[in-house]
Amino acid sequence: MEHFQNNNILSANQHAFRKYHSCETQLVSVINEWASSLDQRKQVDVFILDFEKAFDTVPHELLKSKLYTMGVSHQVLCWVDAFLSDREQSVVVNGSRSNPSKVTSGVPQGSVLGPILFLAYINDIGNAVSSGVRLFADDCVCYRVIDDVSDGHQLQEDINILGQWAKDWGMSFQPVKCNIMTITRKRKPDAKLAAYKGLLLPVLEYASSVWDPHQAFLQHNLENIQRRAARFIASDYSREPGSVSSLLRDLNLVPLAERRRQSRIILFAKGIYGQAQIPIDCLRKPLRRSRNMHDMHFCQLYASTNCYKYSFFPNTIRDWNSLPSDLISSSSGSVNPVTYISTRVRSN
């Protein structure tokens, strides 16, 4: 460590296991950069990387080669080699010990020297990237101020470079624990819209083809949820007439009643083409077709109660029979008729 300090070898962006450095000093430094960017109304995209079993995967031979290029003396190299060599590991379960196996990678955790060797090994990780890189032991973030699309492309390129570095040096990142974060003061509805579509909408529509309500007050209650969400997403709580309808159009949010109708038609199509196990066999086609019937027209089911009239089959047959003839005839010649019908129904 004395050699590293005297020759200014360790990266200034590494704040772990070093004199006068700490997690706190790293946070002060990086947050100062990000806050300064926010103060200038700039956006910062941050990629958070997590090494997989970082301290356990450092290959010994590659580590020694890096120490050599850092100018570590021959005597110290021999000492480090002896420190790492002839190590074995085994597993003990209920008093039974497995056969020992050679340890050819990893720095001994719990030792004084282990963290220093790890710092030396990952010291050059950010040398080939133009974006900012900050390190605290095996924690790593790569970030960049985003002024235009080219900055986003460059950040992605730098992330690819970091991934290649890990591959070249026998390490890897844990994809599940890697994340991207955008820091900005700009008022963008993107994240709120994504949260609504990814978290709330699936709950609102789970099995909706089955419980799709026909009562106006229930439909109104459901639509009100989406209308409130639209106001929240756009941060617009204006009470002017038509304001919510305009927000829904701008956010491309289709009325929930229409989405439920589309879902019922698509599930019905899947049943017809054998992609969903629903009792299509109980349905009948008319003996005679009129001019306003398409090729896959079905007889309407008789119902004496609203409970049955607005259940899946009677309700959906009405919608299915009203589909344009060209949609049905075109779907019969497509490779996947269900996909064709789904696309057409959703687009219309």
N, C-alpha and C positions, 0 to 999 in steps of 0.2 A: 504493500500500500504506500509505503514511503517512496518507492520508485515511481508509482503511478502519480502521486501528488507532485513530486519534484519535477517531473517531466510533463505535467499537465496532460496525461494520457486519457483519463476517464472523461466521458462525455459530461458536459456541463448540465445536460438535461436529466442526469441520473442523480437522485437525491437520497438513495437508500444506502445504509451501511457506510456512510462517509462522515468525516468530521465536519461540524458546522452545517450539516444537512439533515433534513428530517421530512416526514410526511407533511408537516406544517409549512416548511419553507417551500416545498414543491407546490402545495396548494396556493400559497400566496403568489407565487410566480405565475402559474398558469391562469388563475382566476383574474389576475391583473391584466393579462393579455386579452382574455375573453371579455372582461368588463369594459376595457378600452375600446374594443371593437363594437360592442353594443352601444357605447357612448357616441360612436360615429355612425350609428344606425346601420351597421354592417351585420351580416349573418355569418356565423361560424358553424361549420359542420364538424362534428367530432366522432371519430371511430374508436371505440373502446375495445381493446384486444386482450384476450386472456390466454396465456400459455397453458397447454395441457401438461400437467405433471412437470412443471418447468425445471425444478431443481433435480429431478430424478432422471431427466433425459439428456443431460449434457454429455456428449460422447468424449471420453477421456483423451483419445488421440487428437481429436480436433481442438480440444481445449489447450492441450500442450502446444500445438502448432500456433495457436493465437498468442499464447504467452511468449513464444519465441519471437514472433513479429513485433510484439510490444517492447522488445529489448530486455526482457527478464534474463538475468545472468544464468550461465550454465549451471552454476552451483545450486541456485534456487530452483531451476527447472528439474534438476535431479532430485532435489528434496520433494518437490510437488509430485514428481513421478512416483517416488517411494510412498508418499502419502496416499496416493490413489490406487496403487498397485496391490495385487494379491488380496483384494477384499472379496468376501463371500457373504451370501445371504441365504437364510433358510426360514421356513415357516414352522411355528410350533402350534399344534392344535391338541388340546386335551392331553398335554404332556408328551405327545408324539412329535418328533422333529423330522422334517423332510430332508432329503439329501441336499447338501450345500451346492449353490451354483455361483459361478464367477460374476462379479459386478463390473461391467465394462462401461457403464455410463452413470451420470449423476454425481453431484458434489455432496459430500457427507453433511447431512443436516444436523444441527446442534453443535457443529464445530465452529471455531473462530475463522478458520480459513475458507470454509465452504462458501459463505456469502461473497467473499472477495473474489473467489474464482468464478462465481456466477456473474458478477458484475463485469469481469474481464471478458467473459464469453459473449455476452450480449452487447458489449460496448459499441460495436459498429453497426447495430441494427438500423439506425436512422441515417447512415452516411449517404445512401443513394437516393433519398427522397427529398423533395423540395418543400413538402408540407412540414408543419411543426410536429415534433415527436417529444413526448415527455415520459420519463420512466421513474418508477419507484420499485426497485427490485424487479419482480417479474410482471408488475402491472405496467401497461403501456397504453398511451393514447396517441392517436395521429389526428391532427386537426388542420383546418384551413379556412381562411376567410373566403366566402363565396360571393364574388361580385358578378359573375356571369356563368353561363353553362360550362365554359372551358375550365373554370376552377373546380366544378364538380367532377369533370372528366379527369383532371389532374389528381384530385384526391383519390379517385378510384384507382388510377394508375399507381399511386404511391402505396395504396393498400395492397395491390397485387404484388408490388415489389417486396413489401414486408412479408407477405405470404411465401414468396419465393425464397427470401432470406431464411425463413424458418425451415423450409424444405431442404435447402442446400446445407444447412448446418445441423440437420438431424433433430429438429424440434418441430412442434406443430401448435397451432392455435385451436382452442376449443370453440367450435362454431356456435354452440348453444349459448355460451357465455359472452360472445362478442356482440356488440350492439352499436347502432348508429344513433347519434343525437344531434338535433339542430338547435342552436342557440340564436334567438332572434327576438327583436321587439316588433317585428312586422306583424300586422294582424292578418293572418292567413287562416281561412276556415279548413284547410286541408286536414289537420290532425283531428279536429272535432268531427269533421265529416267521416273520416276513416273510423273513428271510435264509434260513431253512431251506426255505420254500416256493419262494422265488425263485432260490436258488442250488444247493441240494443235491438237492431233490426232482426237478427236471427231469433231472438227471444219472441219478438212480436209475431213472427211468421212461422214458428215451429209448428209443423203439421197443420198449417192454416187451410190447406185444401179440404181438410176434414171439418174444421169448426167454423169456417167462413160464415159470419152472421148475416142474416138478411134484414134484421131490425135496424131501422135508420138511426136510432139513438146509440146502438152499439157501434155501428160503423162510424158515427160521428165521434164517439169517445176514442176510438182507435186512431182516427185521422188527427185528432187533437194532439196525440202524443208526437206524431211526426211534425205537426205544425210548431209545437213548442220546441222540438229539437232543431228545426230550421232556424227559429229565432236565436237559439243559443249558439248554433254553429256560425251564423252570420253576425252575431252580436247586434242584432237589429230588433228592437222591441217597439217599433212604430205601430200605432193603432190606426193608421190610415187605411181606408178601404182598399182591398186588393194587395196590400203590402205582403202578406204571408204567401199568397198565391204567386206573387212575383219572386219571392225568395225560393219557393219550391222549384219554380222553373229554372232559376239561376243555378241552383244546386243539383239540378237534374234528378229530383226526387219524385218518382211516380206515385200517385195516390195509392195508398195501401190496398184499397178495395180492388183496384185494377191489377195490382201485383198478385193478389189472391186469385183473381180470375185467371190470370196467366198461369199461375202455378197449378190450378185445377186442370186447365186444358193440357198442359205439358204432362202431368201425371196420367191423364186419360190417354194421351197419345202413347205414352210408355206402355200402358196396359194393352193397347191395340197391337203394338209391335213386339210384344213379349219381353219388354224391359222392366216391367213391374207386375208383381203377382197380385192383381186385383180382378174381381169376378166379371170380366168382360163377356164371358160366354152367356151370361143371363140376358144380354141385350139383344134386341132384334132389329133388323133392317126392314124398311117398308117394302111391301110387295110391289108397289108401283112408285116410281120416282117422278116428281114434278120438275118443272124447269128450274125452280129455285133451290133444288136439292143438289148437293154435291155427291161424289161417288161413295163417300163413307158416311152417309147420313144414317142416323139411328132413330128408331121410333121413340117418341117421348113417353116416359113412364108416368102412369096415372098415380096421383096422390090425392088423398082426401084430407090430409093434414099438412100444415106448414112444416111440421117436424120432418116429414119425409120429402115434401116438395122441395125444400131447400137443403136437403142432404146432398152428398157428393154426386151420385149418379144423375138424379133428375135435374139438379141444378146445372151440372156440367154438360149434360147432353144438349140443353138449350144453347149454351155458349158454343159448343162444338159444332152443332148444326148451323150456326150462324156464321161460321168461318167462311171466307171467300173460296169459291170453287177452285180458283187458280192456285191457292195455297195447298189445298188437298191434292190436286192433280200433280202439281210440281213435286210435292214431297214423295209421291210414290216412285219417282224415278231417281231419287237421290240415294247416295251410298248409305247415309244414316238418316232416315226420314224423321226420327225424333229430334235430332240435332237441327235439321232444317226447319221443322215446325217451331221448335223452341226459339230459334233465332228470329224467324219471321214474326212470331207472336210478341216477343219482347220488343222488337223494333217498331212494331205498329202500336 
